[in-house]
Amino acid sequence: MPSPPHPDDAHPYLRAATAGIRHHTRALPQTDPPRPPDRAHLDVLHAHLTALHHFLDRIAETTRPPHPGAGRHLATAHTRLWQSAAAVHDAFHLLPSASADTTECHPERLPEGPPVLTICQRHLAAGHAVRRKTTPADLRPHTTACVR
């Protein structure tokens, strides 16, 4: 019977993705004054968040039957990732566009710029999956402030 993989050998692609994010964070230029990211940067970040969102969805689904408590926490993390991806999508549209036309979301049209800028199509597709599994109340951002 094969032994379980050593923790350093487990999930090499996830470890590489994490290392890539760490490297990218350290490599961001430190300018004075600081420059905001461009739309292409947010598009790539949105792609990462939605991929992580789909991955966490699969993990939550397989964890929930044998371990309902852990599955519920993973489902909550899944919802929070969606909220993060939605916030990045919104920020994308608030940054200036290369074309002076508009910054509105039009997922039915090809995005401006290179073909990799597909944030609206990706967001729309992920949104369909989210709406099948969550309620609008689940998606409402939560605050930690006390209400008196």
DAFENVEN-V994674 format. One record per backbone hydrogen bond with DSSP energy under -1.0 kcal/mol. NH is the residue of the N-H (numbers start at 1). CO is the residue of the C=O. E is the energy in kcal/mol with one decimal. If there is no record, write none. Layout:
NH_CO_E + NH_CO_E
This chain:
9_6_-2.1 + 10_6_-1.0 + 15_11_-2.1 + 16_12_-2.1 + 17_13_-2.2 + 18_14_-2.4 + 19_15_-2.3 + 20_16_-2.4 + 21_17_-2.1 + 22_18_-2.4 + 23_19_-2.7 + 24_20_-2.5 + 25_21_-2.4 + 26_22_-2.1 + 27_23_-2.1 + 42_38_-1.7 + 43_39_-2.2 + 44_40_-2.0 + 45_41_-2.2 + 46_42_-2.6 + 47_43_-2.1 + 48_44_-2.1 + 49_45_-2.5 + 50_46_-2.7 + 51_47_-2.1 + 52_48_-2.4 + 53_49_-2.3 + 54_50_-2.3 + 55_51_-2.2 + 56_52_-2.7 + 57_53_-1.9 + 58_54_-1.9 + 59_55_-2.1 + 60_56_-2.7 + 61_57_-2.2 + 62_58_-1.8 + 63_59_-1.7 + 64_60_-2.3 + 67_63_-2.3 + 71_67_-2.6 + 72_68_-2.2 + 73_69_-1.8 + 74_70_-2.3 + 75_71_-2.2 + 76_72_-2.1 + 77_73_-2.2 + 78_74_-2.3 + 79_75_-2.0 + 80_76_-2.3 + 81_77_-2.3 + 82_78_-1.7 + 83_79_-2.2 + 84_80_-2.1 + 85_81_-2.7 + 86_82_-2.6 + 87_83_-2.0 + 88_84_-2.2 + 89_85_-2.3 + 90_86_-2.4 + 91_87_-2.4 + 92_88_-2.4 + 93_89_-1.5 + 109_106_-1.7 + 117_114_-2.0 + 118_116_-2.0 + 122_118_-2.5 + 123_119_-2.7 + 124_120_-2.4 + 125_121_-2.3 + 126_122_-2.6 + 127_123_-2.3 + 128_124_-1.6 + 129_125_-1.4 + 130_126_-2.2 + 131_127_-2.4 + 132_128_-1.0 + 133_130_-1.2 + 134_130_-1.6 + 139_135_-1.4
